[in-house]
């Protein structure tokens, strides 16, 4: 769920006017994992207060100010034991906090957490990754997708299960989508698949996920994705169209998936 940065001047869609609607929409779906984008510290803290039973991990993307945008992730603490957490930047120096490359408009990053499922402690750990691609530079998006593909391939090769969420600022016809999900130049399949397209294989009208706060604005590109490694069974995959009086909880529709191993 891209929650829309909380300091934006959005009039009737300002954060304080919609935050309860966003929280109630999330609670209604009751996710085990939640990936957010454009999240400021007070938005993370508000969601945490409204989502009892969840722990979160997040770091401002510029790494210099605690109040900067982050890609905060949430997970159910009773269900999952945290084994590790971390961040890397979508740049030529991914381990340098706040770094950016490829004409990116701002630093972009991935926040991840490695979890053990308490209901299946002998199953492979789950690595949940969450990201937000650059909104201006096509080269930055392409390179970010390539980097994530390499990281995910390595995680799966070492035996981890993967869940990848994000606002990719790209449609499923663009190069970053192919870089993440399509077979590589050597013909090798990607380690992750697009949950939505697995269950809805034919592109159709109404798949847009950037609502601009308008409930009927559904015909743009599907830029928010959930990817999973291939051992997952995707039982459901959808786009959350919650609305009140024609307005949505955020300027993106949430995307959802129900997974089983």
ZIKA-V893973 format. One line per field, one symbol per residue. ss: DSSP state (A for helix, B for strand, O for the rest). phi: phi as a letter, one per 20 degrees, with the letter a starting at -180 (. if undefined). burial: I if it has 16 or more other C-alpha atoms within 10 Angstrom, else O. A space follows every 50 residues. Layout:
ss = ???
phi = ???
burial = ???
This chain:
ss = OBOOOOOOOOAAAOAAAAAAAAAAAAAAAOOOBBBOBOBOAAAAAAAAAA OOOBBBBOOOOOOOOOOOOBOOBBBBOOOBBBBBBBBBBOOOOOOOOOOO OOOOOOOOBBBBBBBBBAAAOOOOOBBBBBBBOOOOOAAAAAAAAAAAAA AAAAAAAOOOBBBBBBBOOOOOOOAAAAAAAOOOOOOOOOOBBBAAAAAO OOOOOOOOOBOOOBOOOOOOOOOBBBBBBOOOBBBBBBBBOOOBOOBOOO OBOBBBBBBBO
phi = .femgfefedmfdggfecffffffffffelffccdccmeegffgfffffe cfnddccabgfemdcfeefcdfdcbfffecdfeabrbbeebfcfeegnfb blmffagcbcdcbdcdfffbfefgfddddcbbffedefffffffffffgf ffgffffeoeeccccreelbefdegffffedegffenffffcceffffec fdgbfnefddelmdfeeddefeddccdbffffeeebbbcedgbclnddfb edffdcbdccd
burial = IIIIIIOOOOOOIIIOOIIOIIIOIIOOOOIOIIIIIIIIIOIIOOIIOI IOOIIIIIIIIIIOOOIIIIIIIIIIIOIIIIOOOOIIIIIOOIOOIIII IIOIOIIIIIIIIIIIIOOOOOOIIIIIIIIIIIIOOIIIIIIIIIIIIO OIIOIIOOOIIIIIIIIIIIIIOOIIIIIIIIOOOOOOOIIIIIIIIOOO OOOOOOIIIIIIIIIOIIOOIIIIIIIIIOOIOIOOIIIIIIIOOOIIII IIIIIIIOOOO
